[in-house]
């Protein structure tokens, strides 16, 4: 069994909360939805708020790439992928995800989820087929392990390990809806392990489609 996921407080010294393009904890941003208005009805989410308040922010260091995540009051998270640094000029990808569901997973299901399901070539959701984005020399691609540091308005920092996979399906205008699966395991208040599968769907944005209000 994978037991790497432990949610725990991180050290408080020299806290630098994630920030890019003016996006940071406590700020808000407006979305220019005109450019993807035609595909909104094709997306699994029912609606997208025009203005979103950032309540927490996360950072994942993958070496050459850094993922900055901004969690909003719309049950959404804006992921900004940076390459070679964390300034605006280093941005290579922006995706707005919304949480679709979080499913409890027992210990037996957890092993099956990580070893046979998350990294399958195709994942089906509400009758829609999503193709795995990350390629592999074998039919099954083990989920990618990553650690995220998450910051909120307090001075507390949490660290989580996640086992993830990315899928996509093509929409009528040639763009793609993303599907992000994250197997997560954490200790609850009673120090008991709890496992879940977090499912999110998203759409890529251009930085110009986001107006930060501060």
Secondary structure, 3 states (H helix, E strand, C coil): CCCCCCCEECCCCCCCCCCECCECCCCEEEECCHHHHHHHHHCCCCCCCCEEEEEEEEEEECCCEEEEEEEECCCEEEEEEEECCCCHHHEEEEEEEEEEEEEEECHHHHHHHHHHHCCCCEEEECCEEEEECCCCCCCCCCCEEEEEEEECCCCCEEEEEEEEEEEEEECCCCCEEEEEEEEEEEECCCCCEEEEEEEEEEEEECHHHEEECC
